[in-house]
């Protein structure tokens, strides 16, 4: 179970518990990775004064990794709010590099995000920077 956050006028988060199915299909071939991650969340408990949740998440993705461990990625992290009849569709373009710091592999990623569809008052764009520490066997 997870607490699925949604926007509201008076608090951050939905104050609802939600659950639902998740599936991923992907293929990797000659440096390319592509596929789709999808899930749907329904609320089942929580603050009765808050709206119920019924959200679908779709994340089609494609990336290419070079022989020097640089990865270029394109995806969307689209959400449809069935209760509010509202799409949120950010399109993400990323570049990442896998490096070794000493003996430890670390990935650095920088990305830009453009919102093709968003709720009223939502952002037009965004930036993402991540550092991922990898712990291979």
C-alpha positions, 0 to 999 in steps of 0.5 A: 500500500502507498499514500498516493499524493495529489494536489489539493487547495489546503494541503499537500497530499491526498490524505488517502491510502491507495493501491492498484496494479502496476506492470512494465514491459521493456526490451533492450537491444544493442544499446536501446531500452524501450517500453512502458510502465503503467499503473492505476491507483484507487483510494480505499481508506483515509480522510472521508472529507477528502476526494477519492482517488482514481489515477492512471499513470503511463510512462512510455520510455526510450533510451540509448546507451553509448559504449562510453556509458552515456545514456540519452533518454526520452519519456513521459510520466503522464497521469490521468485523474479520472475524478477530475478529468485532467491530464498531466503530461510532462515530456522528459529529455535526459542525459546521464553518465556512469562514472567510477569514483574510486571503486564505486559506480555512480550515475549523474543525470541531468534532464529537462521537462516540458509540460505538454498538458497540465492542470490550471496553475501547473508548471510549464517546465522543470529541471531534474538532477539526480545522483544514483549510487550503484551497489553491484554484487 
